[in-house]
């Protein structure tokens, strides 16, 4: 019986007994057993030199150090005679009949299966970051109170402004003390702030400046009743709070003194709210490019464009139909200025809150935060709106 089918397939660089050079020259075949009865096929397998059979690395590992070495149980321990192309491999007695040795060697190195496709992650749904239901409800409630007080009795609206100023001062001074240890005196600020609003309504800009000076002086004197440590930072914060909250709010009261004062105040409020709404709506839907990421990461340039567009359209409509002797083109300029100052005011408030390490100034208004979180864009817009309205249609 011919056992040549048990060897490994013919490899490059190996001469078998049938195709080596000595087969044509009559010389002995390298690696062949001597002829004679002393050698049979099984003896030849035990005594012949083992040929070099390159093997594939097991399981895809790096087997560079074992190249050229025979594997135990492989085909190299069988007859070395090369397999003829037209001969099918025959099973070795200890092999599985259905799996020839070279097939078994290949099966030890299966091709890596491709990873199963992973399901695509669910798209991220944008979140407004606040309870919109509560925010809308509180906003509508505040709007009703403002409009009713504005068009029924002007003095009632002045009282509403004074109350908002006092609450805003309380929130600001409380956060300064909690986060920075700054003790701005609240009592002179609250009394002076309310007086400042009333003075602006009764005596105009002159009364507002006098009340501001007296409030600053009261802050300096009030703080003298406590130890001198931290005096400078406390009174500095107090004077800043007096200017930032009540003095800027005084311009709203001054707008109210004109004959069409309620409509001027309504125009100012509408343009500021519309600007904030346009910035939110456009920025939430189309915002991609950050406006001031170190100050307020949520604000985008697209949102700013939305604020400007919404405010200019609203300004043109308000000046044309609400303000006596107003023109639509004046409303475009007014809307542009309101959008700019409202955005700057919002960024300024964000800067203060970042320095204090807080998200909101208070929790009095569900969905909004505190009073100061609603006044942030109104306060710096008030003097600009008052000035432009005086320039466009006068102060009467």
C-alpha positions, 0 to 999 in steps of 0.5 A: 500500500502506498502511504504517500497520501499521509504526508504534508503537502509538498512545500517549497524547498523540499525534495521528495523521492520523486522530484529531487535532483537525484531522481534524475541523476541516479544518486540517493534521494536525500531523506530516503530510507536505504533499500532492503528488508531491514527497513519497512514503511514504519521504520522509515517513519521513525528513522528519517529526518523530519522535514521542515513544514511551516505551520500557521500560528495557532489562533492568530497569535504571533508564532514567529519563534516557532517557524520551521518547527513541526507540530506534534501529531501533525502531518510531518510525523508521517511518511514524507513522500509528497502527495500527488495532486490527483490523490485524495488524502487518507485518514491516519488511524488516530485521526477523525476520518472526516477531518484530514490532518491538514484540514484539522490544522486549518480548523485550529485557526478559524477566520475571525468572525466580524463583530455583530452590528451594534444598534445605533444610539438613540438620537439625543433629544434636546431639553430646555433645561427648565420646567416649561409648564411652570415657567409659562404659567408663572410668566403669564401670571406676572404678565397679568399683574403687570398689565393690570397695574400698568393700565389701571393706576400708574402708582400701583405699577410703581409699587410693583416695580419697587417690590421687585427691586427690594426682592431682587436686592435681597436675592443678590445680597444673600447670594453674595454673603453665602458664596463670597462672604460679602455682607452688603447692608440690605436695610439701607439698600432696600429703603434707598432702592424703593425711594429711588424708584418713587423719586424717579417717577415723581421728580424724573432723572434728577430725583433718581440721581439724588436718591442714588447718592443718598443710598450710597452714603447710607450704605457707607454709614450703615457698615460702620456699625460693624468691625472694619474687617471687610469694610471695603468689599462690603460697601463696594458691593453695596454701591454696586447693588444700588446702581445695578438693581434700583437705579436701572429700574428707575428708568421704567418709572420714568418712562411711565411719566409720559402721556402715553407712558403705559404704552411705552412701558408695554413696548419696552417689556414686549420687546425685551420678552420677544427678544428673549423668546426669539433667542431661545426658540432659534437657538434651541432649534438651530443653535450650533455656534457658541456665542460666549462659551466661557460665560454662558455655554447655552447661548449661541450666535444663531440665538442672537440672530433670532433675538435681533430679528424678533425684536426688530419686527416687534419694534416696528409693529409697536412703534407704528401702532402703540406709540404716538407719533412713532414710525416703523423704522424707529421701531427697527432701531429700537428693536435692534438696541433692545436685543443687544442690551438684553443679551448683554444684560443676560451675559452680565448676570451669567458672569455674576452667577458663574463667579458665585458658582450658582445657577439661579439667583433664587427659587421664588419663581418656579421654572424661572429661578428668582426675581433677578433671573427675570430682571437680568435682561430688563434692567440694562435695557430700561435706560436704553429704551427710555433714551431712544423713546425720548429721542424719537417721540419726546418725553411729553 
